[in-house]
Amino acid sequence: VIQGGRKDQTKLFDILHRLDGMVEGPYLCGETVTVADCAAFPFLWRINAAIGLNKCLNLEQWLQHCQDCNPAFSKTVQSAWWWWW
C-alpha cells in the first residue's frame, strides 16, 4: 500500500477503522504507554504520513498525543527519504 499498491487499501483501512474503535486513550490501552504504543507508533506514523489514516480520529489523536507528550516517540520519526532506496 505504501509503495503504490492501492489494491489493498480497502483491507488496510478496514483494519485501521477496527483498531480506531479500540483506542482507550490517551494511549492505545489506556492512561500509560505500553509496548503496544511502542510497536504501533512507527508503523501508524508512516501510514499517516504517506496516505493518511482515512478519518480514524482516535488514531490521529493518539499519534498527536504521542508526539506532543512523549519525546521518546518523536525521536523515532524519520522523514520518508529512507524508505526509497
KOLGU-4560 file (N, C-alpha, C; in nm, 3 decimals, padded with zeros to 5 digits):
<recs>
<n_xx: 00.083 n_yy: -00.118 n_zz: 00.000 ca_xx: 00.000 ca_yy: 00.000 ca_zz: 00.000 c_xx: 00.087 c_yy: 00.124 c_zz: 00.000 mol: A seq: 1 type: VAL>
<n_xx: 00.190 n_yy: 00.125 n_zz: 00.083 ca_xx: 00.276 ca_yy: 00.243 ca_zz: 00.094 c_xx: 00.349 c_yy: 00.271 c_zz: -00.037 mol: A seq: 2 type: ILE>
<n_xx: 00.396 n_yy: 00.170 n_zz: -00.101 ca_xx: 00.475 ca_yy: 00.189 ca_zz: -00.222 c_xx: 00.389 c_yy: 00.181 c_zz: -00.348 mol: A seq: 3 type: GLN>
<n_xx: 00.267 n_yy: 00.227 n_zz: -00.338 ca_xx: 00.185 ca_yy: 00.241 ca_zz: -00.456 c_xx: 00.087 c_yy: 00.128 c_zz: -00.482 mol: A seq: 4 type: GLY>
<n_xx: 00.081 n_yy: 00.029 n_zz: -00.398 ca_xx: -00.011 ca_yy: -00.083 ca_zz: -00.418 c_xx: -00.149 c_yy: -00.053 c_zz: -00.364 mol: A seq: 5 type: GLY>
<n_xx: -00.226 n_yy: 00.023 n_zz: -00.434 ca_xx: -00.355 ca_yy: 00.071 ca_zz: -00.386 c_xx: -00.461 c_yy: -00.038 c_zz: -00.377 mol: A seq: 6 type: ARG>
<n_xx: -00.439 n_yy: -00.153 n_zz: -00.436 ca_xx: -00.544 ca_yy: -00.256 ca_zz: -00.435 c_xx: -00.574 c_yy: -00.306 c_zz: -00.294 mol: A seq: 7 type: LYS>
<n_xx: -00.479 n_yy: -00.296 n_zz: -00.202 ca_xx: -00.500 ca_yy: -00.345 ca_zz: -00.067 c_xx: -00.541 c_yy: -00.234 c_zz: 00.031 mol: A seq: 8 type: ASP>
<n_xx: -00.565 n_yy: -00.114 n_zz: -00.016 ca_xx: -00.601 ca_yy: -00.004 ca_zz: 00.074 c_xx: -00.732 c_yy: -00.029 c_zz: 00.145 mol: A seq: 9 type: GLN>
<n_xx: -00.829 n_yy: -00.087 n_zz: 00.078 ca_xx: -00.958 ca_yy: -00.111 ca_zz: 00.141 c_xx: -00.941 c_yy: -00.203 c_zz: 00.261 mol: A seq: 10 type: THR>
<n_xx: -00.866 n_yy: -00.308 n_zz: 00.245 ca_xx: -00.842 ca_yy: -00.402 ca_zz: 00.355 c_xx: -00.767 c_yy: -00.333 c_zz: 00.469 mol: A seq: 11 type: LYS>
<n_xx: -00.665 n_yy: -00.255 n_zz: 00.435 ca_xx: -00.589 ca_yy: -00.182 ca_zz: 00.536 c_xx: -00.680 c_yy: -00.088 c_zz: 00.615 mol: A seq: 12 type: LEU>
<n_xx: -00.762 n_yy: -00.011 n_zz: 00.545 ca_xx: -00.848 ca_yy: 00.084 ca_zz: 00.615 c_xx: -00.956 c_yy: 00.015 c_zz: 00.696 mol: A seq: 13 type: PHE>
<n_xx: -01.002 n_yy: -00.101 n_zz: 00.653 ca_xx: -01.095 ca_yy: -00.179 ca_zz: 00.736 c_xx: -01.030 c_yy: -00.214 c_zz: 00.869 mol: A seq: 14 type: ASP>
<n_xx: -00.906 n_yy: -00.258 n_zz: 00.864 ca_xx: -00.833 ca_yy: -00.294 ca_zz: 00.986 c_xx: -00.807 c_yy: -00.170 c_zz: 01.072 mol: A seq: 15 type: ILE>
<n_xx: -00.768 n_yy: -00.060 n_zz: 01.009 ca_xx: -00.742 ca_yy: 00.063 ca_zz: 01.084 c_xx: -00.868 c_yy: 00.114 c_zz: 01.152 mol: A seq: 16 type: LEU>
<n_xx: -00.981 n_yy: 00.105 n_zz: 01.087 ca_xx: -01.107 ca_yy: 00.151 ca_zz: 01.149 c_xx: -01.145 c_yy: 00.062 c_zz: 01.267 mol: A seq: 17 type: HIS>
<n_xx: -01.117 n_yy: -00.067 n_zz: 01.258 ca_xx: -01.142 ca_yy: -00.155 ca_zz: 01.374 c_xx: -01.051 c_yy: -00.116 c_zz: 01.489 mol: A seq: 18 type: ARG>
<n_xx: -00.922 n_yy: -00.096 n_zz: 01.459 ca_xx: -00.826 ca_yy: -00.054 ca_zz: 01.561 c_xx: -00.866 c_yy: 00.080 c_zz: 01.621 mol: A seq: 19 type: LEU>
<n_xx: -00.913 n_yy: 00.171 n_zz: 01.538 ca_xx: -00.955 ca_yy: 00.303 ca_zz: 01.585 c_xx: -01.063 c_yy: 00.291 c_zz: 01.693 mol: A seq: 20 type: ASP>
<n_xx: -01.152 n_yy: 00.197 n_zz: 01.676 ca_xx: -01.258 ca_yy: 00.177 ca_zz: 01.774 c_xx: -01.210 c_yy: 00.116 c_zz: 01.905 mol: A seq: 21 type: GLY>
<n_xx: -01.090 n_yy: 00.063 n_zz: 01.907 ca_xx: -01.036 ca_yy: 00.000 ca_zz: 02.028 c_xx: -00.947 c_yy: 00.092 c_zz: 02.111 mol: A seq: 22 type: MET>
<n_xx: -00.912 n_yy: 00.208 n_zz: 02.058 ca_xx: -00.824 ca_yy: 00.301 ca_zz: 02.130 c_xx: -00.893 c_yy: 00.345 c_zz: 02.257 mol: A seq: 23 type: VAL>
<n_xx: -00.826 n_yy: 00.323 n_zz: 02.372 ca_xx: -00.884 ca_yy: 00.359 ca_zz: 02.501 c_xx: -00.840 c_yy: 00.498 c_zz: 02.545 mol: A seq: 24 type: GLU>
<n_xx: -00.731 n_yy: 00.547 n_zz: 02.491 ca_xx: -00.682 ca_yy: 00.682 ca_zz: 02.509 c_xx: -00.642 c_yy: 00.720 c_zz: 02.650 mol: A seq: 25 type: GLY>
<n_xx: -00.548 n_yy: 00.808 n_zz: 02.661 ca_xx: -00.482 ca_yy: 00.876 ca_zz: 02.551 c_xx: -00.383 c_yy: 00.788 c_zz: 02.476 mol: A seq: 26 type: PRO>
<n_xx: -00.344 n_yy: 00.675 n_zz: 02.537 ca_xx: -00.260 ca_yy: 00.578 ca_zz: 02.468 c_xx: -00.349 c_yy: 00.463 c_zz: 02.422 mol: A seq: 27 type: TYR>
<n_xx: -00.296 n_yy: 00.372 n_zz: 02.345 ca_xx: -00.379 ca_yy: 00.266 ca_zz: 02.287 c_xx: -00.455 c_yy: 00.186 c_zz: 02.391 mol: A seq: 28 type: LEU>
<n_xx: -00.389 n_yy: 00.156 n_zz: 02.502 ca_xx: -00.450 ca_yy: 00.070 ca_zz: 02.604 c_xx: -00.491 c_yy: 00.144 c_zz: 02.730 mol: A seq: 29 type: CYS>
<n_xx: -00.493 n_yy: 00.275 n_zz: 02.725 ca_xx: -00.536 ca_yy: 00.349 ca_zz: 02.843 c_xx: -00.449 c_yy: 00.468 c_zz: 02.876 mol: A seq: 30 type: GLY>
<n_xx: -00.424 n_yy: 00.485 n_zz: 03.005 ca_xx: -00.359 ca_yy: 00.605 ca_zz: 03.056 c_xx: -00.207 c_yy: 00.604 c_zz: 03.050 mol: A seq: 31 type: GLU>
<n_xx: -00.146 n_yy: 00.488 n_zz: 03.027 ca_xx: 00.001 ca_yy: 00.482 ca_zz: 03.026 c_xx: 00.052 c_yy: 00.418 c_zz: 02.898 mol: A seq: 32 type: THR>
<n_xx: 00.174 n_yy: 00.452 n_zz: 02.864 ca_xx: 00.239 ca_yy: 00.394 ca_zz: 02.747 c_xx: 00.262 c_yy: 00.245 c_zz: 02.770 mol: A seq: 33 type: VAL>
<n_xx: 00.232 n_yy: 00.165 n_zz: 02.671 ca_xx: 00.259 ca_yy: 00.021 ca_zz: 02.677 c_xx: 00.341 c_yy: -00.020 c_zz: 02.555 mol: A seq: 34 type: THR>
<n_xx: 00.379 n_yy: -00.145 n_zz: 02.551 ca_xx: 00.453 ca_yy: -00.197 ca_zz: 02.437 c_xx: 00.369 c_yy: -00.186 c_zz: 02.310 mol: A seq: 35 type: VAL>
<n_xx: 00.237 n_yy: -00.187 n_zz: 02.322 ca_xx: 00.151 ca_yy: -00.171 ca_zz: 02.205 c_xx: 00.175 c_yy: -00.035 c_zz: 02.138 mol: A seq: 36 type: ALA>
<n_xx: 00.187 n_yy: 00.069 n_zz: 02.218 ca_xx: 00.215 ca_yy: 00.203 ca_zz: 02.164 c_xx: 00.351 c_yy: 00.206 c_zz: 02.095 mol: A seq: 37 type: ASP>
<n_xx: 00.449 n_yy: 00.149 n_zz: 02.160 ca_xx: 00.586 ca_yy: 00.149 ca_zz: 02.106 c_xx: 00.594 c_yy: 00.073 c_zz: 01.975 mol: A seq: 38 type: CYS>
<n_xx: 00.521 n_yy: -00.037 n_zz: 01.966 ca_xx: 00.524 ca_yy: -00.118 ca_zz: 01.843 c_xx: 00.443 c_yy: -00.053 c_zz: 01.731 mol: A seq: 39 type: ALA>
<n_xx: 00.330 n_yy: 00.006 n_zz: 01.764 ca_xx: 00.239 ca_yy: 00.060 ca_zz: 01.662 c_xx: 00.280 c_yy: 00.198 c_zz: 01.611 mol: A seq: 40 type: ALA>
<n_xx: 00.342 n_yy: 00.278 n_zz: 01.695 ca_xx: 00.369 ca_yy: 00.417 ca_zz: 01.657 c_xx: 00.446 c_yy: 00.431 c_zz: 01.526 mol: A seq: 41 type: PHE>
<n_xx: 00.561 n_yy: 00.368 n_zz: 01.507 ca_xx: 00.636 ca_yy: 00.391 ca_zz: 01.382 c_xx: 00.556 c_yy: 00.351 c_zz: 01.258 mol: A seq: 42 type: PRO>
<n_xx: 00.486 n_yy: 00.240 n_zz: 01.266 ca_xx: 00.408 ca_yy: 00.194 ca_zz: 01.151 c_xx: 00.292 c_yy: 00.289 c_zz: 01.122 mol: A seq: 43 type: PHE>
<n_xx: 00.215 n_yy: 00.325 n_zz: 01.224 ca_xx: 00.099 ca_yy: 00.411 ca_zz: 01.202 c_xx: 00.140 c_yy: 00.554 c_zz: 01.168 mol: A seq: 44 type: LEU>
<n_xx: 00.252 n_yy: 00.600 n_zz: 01.221 ca_xx: 00.302 ca_yy: 00.731 ca_zz: 01.182 c_xx: 00.333 c_yy: 00.732 c_zz: 01.033 mol: A seq: 45 type: TRP>
<n_xx: 00.397 n_yy: 00.626 n_zz: 00.986 ca_xx: 00.434 ca_yy: 00.616 ca_zz: 00.843 c_xx: 00.310 c_yy: 00.607 c_zz: 00.755 mol: A seq: 46 type: ARG>
<n_xx: 00.212 n_yy: 00.528 n_zz: 00.796 ca_xx: 00.088 ca_yy: 00.518 ca_zz: 00.720 c_xx: 00.022 c_yy: 00.656 c_zz: 00.712 mol: A seq: 47 type: ILE>
<n_xx: 00.016 n_yy: 00.725 n_zz: 00.825 ca_xx: -00.045 ca_yy: 00.858 ca_zz: 00.828 c_xx: 00.030 c_yy: 00.956 c_zz: 00.738 mol: A seq: 48 type: ASN>
<n_xx: 00.161 n_yy: 00.953 n_zz: 00.742 ca_xx: 00.242 ca_yy: 01.045 ca_zz: 00.661 c_xx: 00.227 c_yy: 01.016 c_zz: 00.512 mol: A seq: 49 type: ALA>
<n_xx: 00.213 n_yy: 00.889 n_zz: 00.476 ca_xx: 00.211 ca_yy: 00.852 ca_zz: 00.334 c_xx: 00.073 c_yy: 00.862 c_zz: 00.271 mol: A seq: 50 type: ALA>
<n_xx: -00.030 n_yy: 00.812 n_zz: 00.340 ca_xx: -00.162 ca_yy: 00.808 ca_zz: 00.278 c_xx: -00.273 c_yy: 00.856 c_zz: 00.369 mol: A seq: 51 type: ILE>
<n_xx: -00.242 n_yy: 00.890 n_zz: 00.492 ca_xx: -00.343 ca_yy: 00.935 ca_zz: 00.587 c_xx: -00.411 c_yy: 00.818 c_zz: 00.656 mol: A seq: 52 type: GLY>
<n_xx: -00.478 n_yy: 00.848 n_zz: 00.763 ca_xx: -00.545 ca_yy: 00.742 ca_zz: 00.840 c_xx: -00.694 c_yy: 00.732 c_zz: 00.808 mol: A seq: 53 type: LEU>
<n_xx: -00.738 n_yy: 00.800 n_zz: 00.700 ca_xx: -00.874 ca_yy: 00.783 ca_zz: 00.648 c_xx: -00.981 c_yy: 00.802 c_zz: 00.755 mol: A seq: 54 type: ASN>
<n_xx: -00.972 n_yy: 00.916 n_zz: 00.823 ca_xx: -01.073 ca_yy: 00.955 ca_zz: 00.923 c_xx: -01.078 c_yy: 00.863 c_zz: 01.046 mol: A seq: 55 type: LYS>
<n_xx: -00.968 n_yy: 00.806 n_zz: 01.082 ca_xx: -00.958 ca_yy: 00.730 ca_zz: 01.207 c_xx: -00.920 c_yy: 00.831 c_zz: 01.316 mol: A seq: 56 type: CYS>
<n_xx: -01.020 n_yy: 00.899 n_zz: 01.368 ca_xx: -00.996 ca_yy: 01.012 ca_zz: 01.457 c_xx: -00.924 c_yy: 00.974 c_zz: 01.586 mol: A seq: 57 type: LEU>
<n_xx: -00.957 n_yy: 00.859 n_zz: 01.642 ca_xx: -00.890 ca_yy: 00.815 ca_zz: 01.765 c_xx: -00.742 c_yy: 00.789 c_zz: 01.740 mol: A seq: 58 type: ASN>
<n_xx: -00.710 n_yy: 00.727 n_zz: 01.628 ca_xx: -00.569 ca_yy: 00.702 ca_zz: 01.596 c_xx: -00.496 c_yy: 00.832 c_zz: 01.566 mol: A seq: 59 type: LEU>
<n_xx: -00.562 n_yy: 00.924 n_zz: 01.498 ca_xx: -00.499 ca_yy: 01.053 ca_zz: 01.471 c_xx: -00.470 c_yy: 01.128 c_zz: 01.601 mol: A seq: 60 type: GLU>
<n_xx: -00.565 n_yy: 01.128 n_zz: 01.694 ca_xx: -00.544 ca_yy: 01.193 ca_zz: 01.824 c_xx: -00.434 c_yy: 01.122 c_zz: 01.902 mol: A seq: 61 type: GLN>
<n_xx: -00.431 n_yy: 00.990 n_zz: 01.896 ca_xx: -00.327 ca_yy: 00.913 ca_zz: 01.964 c_xx: -00.189 c_yy: 00.948 c_zz: 01.909 mol: A seq: 62 type: TRP>
<n_xx: -00.176 n_yy: 00.952 n_zz: 01.776 ca_xx: -00.047 ca_yy: 00.989 ca_zz: 01.716 c_xx: -00.002 c_yy: 01.127 c_zz: 01.764 mol: A seq: 63 type: LEU>
<n_xx: -00.094 n_yy: 01.222 n_zz: 01.762 ca_xx: -00.061 ca_yy: 01.357 ca_zz: 01.804 c_xx: -00.022 c_yy: 01.361 c_zz: 01.952 mol: A seq: 64 type: GLN>
<n_xx: -00.095 n_yy: 01.289 n_zz: 02.034 ca_xx: -00.065 ca_yy: 01.285 ca_zz: 02.177 c_xx: 00.074 c_yy: 01.224 c_zz: 02.201 mol: A seq: 65 type: HIS>
<n_xx: 00.104 n_yy: 01.115 n_zz: 02.133 ca_xx: 00.236 ca_yy: 01.052 ca_zz: 02.149 c_xx: 00.347 c_yy: 01.149 c_zz: 02.112 mol: A seq: 66 type: CYS>
<n_xx: 00.331 n_yy: 01.220 n_zz: 02.003 ca_xx: 00.435 ca_yy: 01.313 ca_zz: 01.959 c_xx: 00.446 c_yy: 01.435 c_zz: 02.051 mol: A seq: 67 type: GLN>
<n_xx: 00.333 n_yy: 01.483 n_zz: 02.099 ca_xx: 00.334 ca_yy: 01.605 ca_zz: 02.180 c_xx: 00.375 c_yy: 01.580 c_zz: 02.325 mol: A seq: 68 type: ASP>
<n_xx: 00.338 n_yy: 01.465 n_zz: 02.379 ca_xx: 00.353 ca_yy: 01.443 ca_zz: 02.524 c_xx: 00.465 c_yy: 01.349 c_zz: 02.563 mol: A seq: 69 type: CYS>
<n_xx: 00.527 n_yy: 01.286 n_zz: 02.467 ca_xx: 00.632 ca_yy: 01.192 ca_zz: 02.500 c_xx: 00.746 c_yy: 01.205 c_zz: 02.399 mol: A seq: 70 type: ASN>
<n_xx: 00.855 n_yy: 01.271 n_zz: 02.437 ca_xx: 00.965 ca_yy: 01.295 ca_zz: 02.343 c_xx: 01.026 c_yy: 01.168 c_zz: 02.285 mol: A seq: 71 type: PRO>
<n_xx: 01.013 n_yy: 01.057 n_zz: 02.353 ca_xx: 01.070 ca_yy: 00.932 ca_zz: 02.301 c_xx: 01.006 c_yy: 00.893 c_zz: 02.169 mol: A seq: 72 type: ALA>
<n_xx: 00.877 n_yy: 00.918 n_zz: 02.154 ca_xx: 00.810 ca_yy: 00.886 ca_zz: 02.028 c_xx: 00.860 c_yy: 00.975 c_zz: 01.915 mol: A seq: 73 type: PHE>
<n_xx: 00.874 n_yy: 01.102 n_zz: 01.942 ca_xx: 00.919 ca_yy: 01.195 ca_zz: 01.838 c_xx: 01.058 c_yy: 01.159 c_zz: 01.787 mol: A seq: 74 type: SER>
<n_xx: 01.139 n_yy: 01.100 n_zz: 01.871 ca_xx: 01.274 ca_yy: 01.062 ca_zz: 01.829 c_xx: 01.274 c_yy: 00.949 c_zz: 01.728 mol: A seq: 75 type: LYS>
<n_xx: 01.163 n_yy: 00.875 n_zz: 01.717 ca_xx: 01.158 ca_yy: 00.763 ca_zz: 01.622 c_xx: 01.110 c_yy: 00.806 c_zz: 01.484 mol: A seq: 76 type: THR>
<n_xx: 01.063 n_yy: 00.928 n_zz: 01.471 ca_xx: 01.008 ca_yy: 00.975 ca_zz: 01.344 c_xx: 01.122 c_yy: 01.006 c_zz: 01.248 mol: A seq: 77 type: VAL>
<n_xx: 01.115 n_yy: 00.945 n_zz: 01.131 ca_xx: 01.212 ca_yy: 00.968 ca_zz: 01.024 c_xx: 01.139 c_yy: 01.022 c_zz: 00.903 mol: A seq: 78 type: GLN>
<n_xx: 01.205 n_yy: 01.106 n_zz: 00.826 ca_xx: 01.140 ca_yy: 01.151 ca_zz: 00.704 c_xx: 01.134 c_yy: 01.036 c_zz: 00.603 mol: A seq: 79 type: SER>
<n_xx: 01.051 n_yy: 01.055 n_zz: 00.504 ca_xx: 01.021 ca_yy: 00.947 ca_zz: 00.409 c_xx: 01.141 c_yy: 00.907 c_zz: 00.323 mol: A seq: 80 type: ALA>
<n_xx: 01.244 n_yy: 00.986 n_zz: 00.318 ca_xx: 01.354 ca_yy: 00.957 ca_zz: 00.227 c_xx: 01.414 c_yy: 00.819 c_zz: 00.248 mol: A seq: 81 type: TRP>
<n_xx: 01.418 n_yy: 00.771 n_zz: 00.370 ca_xx: 01.487 ca_yy: 00.645 ca_zz: 00.396 c_xx: 01.410 c_yy: 00.524 c_zz: 00.346 mol: A seq: 82 type: TRP>
<n_xx: 01.282 n_yy: 00.540 n_zz: 00.312 ca_xx: 01.202 ca_yy: 00.428 ca_zz: 00.260 c_xx: 01.233 c_yy: 00.402 c_zz: 00.113 mol: A seq: 83 type: TRP>
<n_xx: 01.288 n_yy: 00.501 n_zz: 00.043 ca_xx: 01.307 ca_yy: 00.486 ca_zz: -00.101 c_xx: 01.456 c_yy: 00.472 c_zz: -00.131 mol: A seq: 84 type: TRP>
<n_xx: 01.502 n_yy: 00.351 n_zz: -00.135 ca_xx: 01.645 ca_yy: 00.323 ca_zz: -00.151 c_xx: 01.686 c_yy: 00.350 c_zz: -00.289 mol: A seq: 85 type: TRP>
</recs>
